[in-house]
Amino acid sequence: MAKVNDLSRSLAALEQDTTLIAVVELSAKRWLVSATVPGVERQPLKKVDPDAAALFGMIERWRGEAKRAGRPIARVVVAYEAGRDGFWLARWLLARGVEAHVIHSASVAVSRERKRAKTDRLDAAMLMRVVLGWLRGERGHCSMVAIPSMAEEDARRPSRERQILIAERARIGNRIKGTLIRFGIRGFNPLLRRAAQRLAGLRTAEGGELPPRTLEELERELARQAVVREQIAAIEQARLQRLERAPDSGPACDGAAAGACAGHRHRDRGHAGAGDPVAQLEGSARRGPLCRFDRLAR
């Protein structure tokens, strides 16, 4: 059985005399680009606006400098760390013939000093070191993330939205319980569908009714929880409908149902809830190296 490439090292030989390597430290206002250009003694370090076209123009300028120095560029490698920007830049560069890689953030070793210096320049220099080691095929420098297509990334949205809604439902329930406990009321379950009707019958530890403003606040909290519950149910229902329409449609099917897709790899099918489609898809959508991007760019 062929071993799946874990992207912990490059399998292509590195010819540094004909390879232009650039790393990008992404931020909201500026991108810091560091590069290694064959035939150019200095190591360029430039700040550009967060614009892919500006980055591509800079790479083309460096390619021209290398050509004038007698080092024609046969390979252009651009890498950046996975984060808020996601994978759109990598897809944009790949469509224009640039070899783009996204670095798995947790795979980069950093100094454990308590008061270490941290600036964009130092981060760019560190990324350049780990990318060079990765391109040489050495293990332990960093790992890259499989770059999904826009359809694959969009297919993950239902699962991610469901996780956010479940967390929001728990926060609302904890706020309701915390409000009631200040009046000595215990045992109230805000997840019950008739919880709103039970509010009026609650009595404080002193035997009186809840204050009117507190009661209004709890009613609003329960109304928000009802909306969240309806949205969770709608996501789960839509997911099951997509699975019933195309259970074996391959990687193009719903990302929440990625575990049932024929194009995805599973490590364990004996997990709890394997017989339940929702539980099965919820667990299997986040296993295997082919789905590593699901834990990134959140």
C-alpha positions, 0 to 999 in steps of 0.5 A: 500500500502506497504511503500517503505523503504527509507533507513534512518534507519536499519530494522535489529536488531543490536547485537553488541556482534556478529557484526563487524562494519567497516567504510572506508574513501576512497581516491585516495592513501590510505584508512583509515579503522576504526572498532568496533570489539567485544571483542577487547577493542581498536578501530582499525584504519588502513591505507591500499592501495586502494585494496579490497582484502587488506580490506577483509584480514583486516576484516578477521583478526579482525574476528579472533581476536574477535573469540579468545576473545570469541566473534564469529562474525555472522555479518560483516557490512562495510560502506563508503561514496558515492563518486568518487569510486561509488559502485564497492566496495560494490558489491565486498563485497556483493559477498563475504558475507559482508553486505555493505552499501553506505552512502548518503553524503548529509544525514550526518550532519556536523559541521557548524563551519567556521574553523572546523578541517577536517582530515581523522581520524575525518571523519572516527570517524564521519562515525562510529558514524552515522553508529552505529546510523543507525544500531540501527534503529535511524532516523536522523543519515544518509541515505543509497543509494540503491546499483545498479548492474553493468548493472543498473549503466551502463544503466545510462551512456547515460543520464549522458553523454548527460548532460555533452555534453549539458553543453559543447555545452552551454559553446562553444556557450557562448565562441563564443558569448563572442568573437564576442561581443568584436567586437560589433557583437550581435545576432549571433546564434551559434546553427544554422546549417548554422552558420559556413557559416555566419561567413565570412559575419559578420562585426565588429562595425567599418564595417570591417571583423573579424581578421583572427586568430579570424575567425579561432578560431571561426571556430574551436569552431563551428567545436567542437560544431558540433561534440557535437551536433552529439553525442547528437543526436546519444545518443538520437537516440540510446535511442529511438531505445532501448525503441522501441525494449523493452519498458517494459523490467524492470530494465534491460532496458536502464537507461535513459529509467528507467522511462518507466521500469516496475520495477521502481516507479514514483511519477509524470507522469503529468510533462511537456513533458510527451507525448514526449519519450525523455523528459519523460525519461529524467525527470523520470529517476531521481525520486524516492528512487530506482533511488537515485544512479543516483545523486551520484558517478558522 
